[in-house]
Amino acid sequence: MAARVTVFGRPMTVTTISRIERRRRRCDVDDLVAIAAALGVCPLDLLHEAP
């Protein structure tokens, strides 16, 4: 994931991704957009919690 996000112009390390996933690091809007692009989804889809 870190490599894919970096391709979209937001360099992140594996550690950064892990901290975001574990809610140890804030996910900025720029992070959100790059992660969504790397996953091929709309950023809004990532804001909804799974049921």
C-alpha positions in Angstrom: 0.0 0.0 0.0 2.8 2.4 0.8 4.3 2.0 -2.6 0.9 2.4 -4.3 0.2 5.6 -2.4 3.6 7.0 -3.2 2.8 6.6 -6.9 -0.1 8.9 -6.4 2.2 11.7 -5.1 1.9 11.1 -1.4 5.0 9.3 -0.2 4.3 7.2 2.9 6.2 4.4 4.6 4.8 1.1 5.7 5.0 2.4 9.3 2.9 5.5 8.4 0.2 3.3 6.8 0.2 1.0 9.8 -0.2 3.9 12.2 -3.1 5.3 10.2 -4.8 1.8 10.3 -4.3 1.5 14.0 -5.5 5.1 14.6 -2.1 6.1 16.0 -1.7 8.8 13.4 -4.1 11.2 12.0 -5.2 10.7 8.4 -5.1 14.1 6.6 -7.2 14.9 3.6 -4.2 14.5 1.4 -3.6 11.0 2.9 -7.2 10.1 2.4 -7.3 11.1 -1.2 -4.1 9.2 -2.0 -5.2 6.1 -0.2 -8.5 6.1 -1.9 -6.8 6.5 -5.3 -4.5 3.6 -4.6 -7.4 1.5 -3.7 -9.5 2.6 -6.6 -12.4 3.9 -4.5 -14.0 7.2 -3.7 -12.6 8.9 -0.7 -16.1 9.1 0.8 -16.2 5.3 0.8 -13.3 5.2 3.3 -15.1 7.5 5.7 -18.0 5.1 6.4 -17.5 2.5 9.1 -18.2 -1.1 8.2 -21.4 -2.4 9.8 
